[in-house]
Amino acid sequence: MAYRPIKAKYLIETAYPLEQAAEIMAGEQSSGTFVKTPGETRELKEKHGAGIASMEEIEERLVPALPGTQVPKGISNPVYKRAYVELAWPLENVGLNLSNLMATVAGNLFELSPFSALKLLDITVPDAFNEKYPGPQFGIKETRRLCDVYERPIIGTIIKPSVGLSPQQTAQQVHTLIEAGLDFVKDDELMGDSPHSPFTERVDAVMDVINRYAQRNGKKPMFAFNLSGDVDDMLFRHDYVLQKGGSCVMISLNWVGISGVNKLAQHTQLPIHGHRNGWGLYSRSEDIGIAFKAYHKIFSMAGVDHLHTNGIRNKFCESDESVLTSIRACLNPDGGGYPVMPVISSGQWAEQAFDTYRQIQSTDLMYLCGGGITGHPGGMAAGVRSIQLAWEGAVQGKTIHNLQAQHPEIDQAIALYGK
């Protein structure tokens, strides 16, 4: 069979013989269907059929992981085998097209009835994709330059309450946060162009505060305005933020879609902050969905500069191991994709900084604390200071309790969040 440079790795579970199950996957996602067709000649399959690159059985189970699973005819007591399978495709099937790539490596696979589990774990693409998709324009280096933050994480927060604040109330909260020394603030993903906070009015109010701060201090904090919407609206909103002196825009990746992200990336003169809300649809089950390594590669090639990863001991269901794998994938991708700035968030406060640094050994990240800053018992300014102190201590090899006696901001944080 001809060389196939596109590869995808999966976790599968099936009652069918593994070789047969893998062939069903390969056929469904290339030249085959549920019956043999006259057009699927040997020559066509040789040129365009997907191949099985590797297969490794892991374990057997007696109960299927997912409902609606079909078993082979004549089998009354099925055994469900779990395995890693890697499929490979010729570039000619896909072309240099990220949407077509995802339709090929994912597509209908998740609905195939012979499988009681099927999860896309990773993708490898040829260099030709990187020639077509140059990836982030700003990434880690340029984001640091715009924030004027080096040798430590970019520390930030999210405007809370998520919705309900007027543009002026949002601007007042931004004023408090940046006067406390915060580097980065962003809209919540629920905030867009709502009647109670029209996008342009919010940009006007917030950038007036930020621009005045920059004039006084020679440093401009970054605000990520959520411009998610129809493509023309997003391009207009980007231009409005740029005109008003803004330095970042945010989009909801899963709802804007690959092509929407790429269109904005081709247009943008500002870093794109990629929010992955809806991520649990892909990730929450170990038996179905898409793993972060594959997800990261697609959206980094599409052009995002920052990508959310959750944080350790987060308020969601994602494990610490999964979070750390995601952060490492952002910093050191392989097999396609680009480095992007990982955005650590979700239930973060001062304490997690120490274990995060110990595990990652890097400060090339954003560390966002919503309630961990805005809900701090000493006020927002004390919340900001607690995170700054925590990261200074983490890099110096200290623990949070080393700082507790000297710094009331840390002591107050432990008293509230440490419960």
URVENCOR-V716918 format. One record per residue. PHI is phi in whole degrees, -180 to 180 (999 if undefined). PSI is psi in radians with two decimals (999 if undefined). D_FIRST is the distance of its C-alpha to the first C-alpha in whole Angstrom. Layout:
BEGIN
phi psi d_first
PHI PSI D_FIRST
PHI PSI D_FIRST
END
This chain:
BEGIN
phi psi d_first
999 2.48 0
-62 2.82 4
-61 2.35 7
-124 1.79 8
-84 -0.23 12
-93 2.23 14
-132 2.62 15
-143 2.39 17
-108 2.43 19
-133 2.68 21
-99 2.25 24
-128 2.78 24
-139 2.33 26
-158 2.65 26
-90 -0.13 27
-80 2.75 24
-54 2.39 22
-58 -0.73 20
-61 -0.76 17
-65 -0.73 18
-62 -0.77 19
-64 -0.62 16
-68 -0.62 14
-62 -0.80 17
-58 -0.87 17
-62 -0.72 13
-68 -0.77 14
-60 -0.61 17
-100 0.26 16
-141 -1.83 14
-98 -0.13 14
-100 3.05 16
-150 -2.83 19
-77 -0.23 22
-133 2.80 22
-74 2.34 19
-114 2.64 20
-59 -0.55 20
-75 -0.29 18
-84 1.32 15
-79 2.91 14
-60 -0.70 11
-65 -0.72 10
-67 -0.76 11
-63 -0.66 9
-61 -0.65 5
-87 -0.63 7
-122 -0.19 9
-69 2.52 9
-74 2.60 9
-115 2.77 8
-92 1.90 11
-81 -0.63 11
-163 2.81 14
-155 2.33 17
-139 1.99 21
-72 2.46 24
-109 -0.94 27
-162 3.04 30
-123 2.56 31
-134 2.72 33
-98 -0.25 36
-121 2.28 36
-69 2.54 34
-72 -0.62 34
-123 2.64 34
-76 2.97 35
76 0.36 34
-89 2.41 31
-96 2.49 30
-114 2.76 30
-61 2.59 28
-60 2.43 31
86 -0.03 33
-99 2.02 33
-99 -0.42 36
-126 1.31 36
-68 2.59 33
-114 2.25 32
-99 2.00 30
-93 2.35 27
-105 2.47 26
-157 2.78 23
-95 2.29 21
-129 2.36 18
-117 2.17 15
-106 2.76 13
-138 2.50 11
-130 2.65 10
-74 2.55 10
-60 -0.52 14
-60 -0.47 14
-68 -0.54 14
-109 -0.75 17
73 -3.11 19
-91 1.37 21
-148 1.98 23
-66 -0.65 24
-66 -0.76 25
-65 -0.61 22
-59 -0.81 20
-69 -0.62 23
-63 -0.51 22
-80 -0.83 18
-86 -0.23 19
-124 -1.40 22
49 -2.24 23
-82 0.01 24
-56 -0.68 22
-69 -0.23 26
-101 -0.07 27
-65 2.17 25
-69 -0.41 27
-69 -0.09 25
-112 2.26 26
-100 0.01 29
-161 2.45 28
-161 2.02 25
-134 2.28 26
-78 2.08 24
-98 -0.65 24
-161 2.78 23
-132 2.48 20
-126 2.25 19
-123 2.70 18
-72 2.86 18
-60 -0.41 21
-59 -0.52 21
-65 -0.68 22
-70 -0.45 25
-71 -0.64 26
-78 -0.70 26
-116 1.72 28
-73 -0.14 31
82 -2.75 32
-62 2.40 35
-83 -0.40 38
-116 -0.94 40
59 -2.69 39
-70 -0.84 41
-63 -0.87 43
-74 -0.53 44
-64 -0.73 45
-60 -0.75 47
-62 -0.77 49
-66 -0.61 50
-85 -0.26 51
56 0.82 53
-127 2.16 51
-135 2.66 50
64 0.34 50
-160 2.88 50
-65 2.72 48
-79 2.08 49
-100 2.28 51
-150 -3.07 51
-151 3.12 52
-119 2.44 52
-63 2.18 55
-130 2.44 56
-59 2.66 57
-61 -0.70 54
-135 2.80 56
111 -0.41 59
-78 2.49 60
-76 2.91 62
-55 -0.69 61
-70 -0.69 64
-66 -0.67 63
-62 -0.78 60
-63 -0.66 61
-65 -0.69 64
-66 -0.69 61
-62 -0.74 59
-56 -0.85 63
-60 -0.75 63
-69 -0.80 60
-76 -0.50 60
-66 -0.44 63
-81 -0.11 62
103 0.26 60
-73 2.50 56
-88 -0.56 54
-146 2.39 52
-137 2.57 52
-139 2.72 50
-61 2.57 51
-68 2.67 50
-65 -0.33 47
-78 -0.26 49
-93 2.15 51
-131 -1.88 50
-123 1.18 52
-90 2.75 55
-58 -0.57 58
-83 -0.21 60
-151 1.29 58
-56 2.46 57
-54 -0.91 54
-65 -0.63 56
-68 -0.64 59
-67 -0.74 57
-60 -0.80 56
-57 -0.85 59
-68 -0.78 61
-69 -0.76 59
-71 -0.45 58
-62 -0.76 62
-66 -0.82 62
-67 -0.74 59
-66 -0.66 61
-64 -0.73 64
-61 -0.78 63
-64 -0.66 61
-64 -0.64 64
-78 -0.61 66
-113 -0.16 64
71 0.31 61
-146 2.31 58
-110 1.94 56
-61 2.63 55
-96 2.31 52
-121 2.23 52
-97 1.85 48
-84 2.28 49
-79 1.85 47
-105 0.28 46
-53 2.40 44
166 -2.79 44
-65 2.70 43
-58 -0.83 41
-62 -0.67 44
-64 -0.71 47
-64 -0.71 44
-66 -0.70 45
-62 -0.81 48
-65 -0.67 49
-57 -0.85 47
-63 -0.59 49
-69 -0.76 52
-61 -0.80 52
-60 -0.79 51
-60 -0.62 54
-87 0.07 56
92 0.20 55
-70 2.85 52
-129 0.21 50
-165 2.57 47
-129 2.70 46
-125 2.52 44
-136 2.64 41
-88 1.77 40
-58 -0.80 37
-69 -0.42 36
-99 -0.50 38
-75 -0.65 38
89 2.86 34
-59 -0.84 31
-67 -0.64 32
-65 -0.72 36
-63 -0.80 35
-65 -0.66 33
-63 -0.78 36
-63 -0.71 39
-64 -0.59 37
-70 -0.43 37
-96 -0.46 41
-70 2.57 42
-118 0.27 44
-135 2.67 45
-60 2.53 43
-104 2.06 41
-91 1.93 42
-91 1.94 39
-98 2.27 40
-102 0.51 38
-52 2.39 40
98 0.00 39
-57 -0.57 36
-59 -0.47 37
-59 -0.62 36
-89 -0.56 32
-112 -0.38 33
-65 -0.62 36
-94 2.42 34
-77 -0.13 32
-104 -0.18 30
-157 2.61 29
124 -2.71 29
-134 2.27 28
-81 2.79 29
-64 -0.62 30
-58 -0.73 28
-71 -0.76 25
-60 -0.80 29
-59 -0.77 30
-62 -0.74 27
-64 -0.88 27
-78 -0.44 31
-72 -0.66 31
-66 -0.62 29
-66 -0.43 31
124 0.21 34
-73 2.59 36
-99 -0.55 38
-127 2.51 39
-142 2.22 38
-68 2.49 39
-130 -0.01 38
65 -3.14 41
-135 2.95 44
-69 2.63 44
48 0.88 47
-82 3.02 46
-83 -0.11 48
-97 -2.84 45
-99 -0.02 43
-75 2.38 40
-74 2.76 40
-60 -0.69 41
-60 -0.75 38
-65 -0.74 36
-61 -0.82 38
-65 -0.66 38
-61 -0.69 34
-67 -0.76 34
-61 -0.78 37
-65 -0.63 35
-64 -0.65 32
-65 -0.69 34
-82 -0.57 35
-138 1.21 32
-73 2.71 29
-140 2.72 25
71 0.51 22
111 2.91 23
84 3.02 27
-134 2.71 30
-63 2.38 33
-134 2.88 36
-80 2.02 39
-69 2.43 39
-111 1.88 42
-92 2.17 44
-156 -3.07 46
85 1.67 47
68 0.43 50
-87 2.50 50
-145 -2.90 53
-60 -0.63 55
-61 -0.75 54
-68 -0.29 50
-57 -0.66 50
-69 -0.83 51
-72 -0.58 48
-61 -0.83 45
-67 -0.68 46
-62 -0.65 46
-80 -0.67 43
-94 -0.57 41
55 0.72 43
-152 2.58 43
-111 0.21 45
-81 1.24 43
-158 2.86 43
-101 2.39 45
-120 1.78 48
-105 2.23 49
-124 2.00 52
-79 -1.50 53
-63 -0.42 56
-67 -0.29 55
-113 -0.95 57
-71 -0.37 59
-100 0.12 60
-60 2.35 61
-62 -0.38 65
-89 0.05 66
101 2.99 65
-62 -0.72 62
-63 -0.72 63
-66 -0.60 63
-63 -0.77 60
-60 -0.82 59
-63 -0.61 61
-63 -0.67 59
-73 -0.72 56
-59 -0.82 57
-63 -0.69 58
-63 -0.78 56
-71 -0.62 53
-59 -0.80 56
-67 -0.69 56
-61 -0.80 53
-65 -0.53 52
-82 -0.01 55
83 0.30 54
-89 3.02 57
-110 2.92 57
-64 -0.54 58
-75 -0.36 61
-64 -0.45 62
-98 -0.19 62
-64 -0.75 64
-70 -0.64 68
-84 -0.36 68
-128 1.90 66
-61 -0.49 67
-63 -0.64 64
-74 -0.74 62
-61 -0.75 65
-66 -0.68 65
-64 -0.76 61
-63 -0.71 61
-63 -0.61 64
-90 -1.00 62
-82 -0.41 58
-69 -0.18 58
-69 999 60
END
